[in-house]
């Protein structure tokens, strides 16, 4: 619906697992706006070694923080929604 409201008629939409070993978008973006999944744990064997180097966890919310760091260009900015009772790490 949002794409139609903004007259985006041919969006490039790809279905991929962004924390898997097959995904690499390193240093590509100046700005990332995201609402990642808050709960969940992944099989560590399927997680990208690059992400394990940033945050060695299987918790999805922390993996996405690592993914944003990897995807941003030097000086880029990332904004992400997180649940209210996050508690921090």
C-alpha positions in Angstrom: 0.0 0.0 0.0 2.8 2.4 0.9 4.5 1.8 -2.4 1.3 2.7 -4.3 0.8 5.8 -2.3 4.3 7.0 -3.2 3.9 6.0 -6.9 6.5 3.3 -6.8 5.3 1.1 -9.7 8.2 -1.3 -10.1 9.9 -1.8 -6.7 12.9 -4.2 -6.5 11.9 -6.6 -3.8 14.0 -9.7 -3.1 13.3 -12.4 -0.5 16.6 -13.3 1.2 17.9 -14.3 4.6 19.9 -11.2 5.6 21.9 -12.9 8.4 22.8 -16.0 6.4 26.2 -16.8 4.9 24.9 -16.1 1.4 24.1 -12.5 2.1 26.6 -9.6 1.7 25.7 -5.9 1.4 28.9 -4.6 3.1 29.4 -0.8 3.1 26.6 -0.2 0.6 24.2 2.2 2.4 24.3 5.8 3.8 21.1 5.3 5.8 19.2 2.3 7.2 15.7 2.5 8.7 14.5 -0.8 10.1 12.1 -2.6 12.3 13.8 -6.0 12.8 12.3 -9.0 14.5 12.6 -8.8 18.3 12.4 -12.4 19.3 14.0 -15.4 18.0 17.2 -17.3 17.9 18.9 -18.7 14.8 21.0 -21.8 14.2 24.6 -20.5 14.7 25.8 -22.7 11.8 23.6 -20.7 9.3 24.8 -17.2 10.5 27.3 -15.3 8.5 30.9 -15.5 9.8 31.2 -11.7 9.1 28.3 -11.1 11.5 29.7 -13.5 14.1 32.8 -11.3 14.1 30.7 -8.3 15.0 28.4 -9.9 17.5 28.8 -13.5 18.4 25.2 -14.4 19.2 22.2 -16.2 17.8 19.7 -13.6 19.1 18.0 -12.0 16.1 17.8 -8.4 17.6 21.5 -8.3 18.1 22.4 -9.9 14.8 20.4 -7.1 13.1 22.4 -4.4 14.9 25.6 -6.2 13.6 24.0 -6.4 10.1 23.3 -2.6 10.1 27.0 -1.9 11.1 28.2 -4.1 8.3 25.8 -2.6 5.7 26.5 1.1 6.4 29.1 3.1 4.6 31.7 4.8 6.8 29.8 7.7 8.4 26.4 6.2 7.6 23.5 6.3 10.0 21.2 3.6 11.2 17.8 4.0 12.9 16.0 1.0 14.3 12.8 0.4 16.2 13.2 -1.7 19.3 10.7 -3.0 21.8 10.1 -0.9 24.9 11.2 -3.4 27.4 14.5 -4.1 25.6 16.6 -3.9 28.8 19.9 -3.5 26.9 22.9 -5.7 26.7 
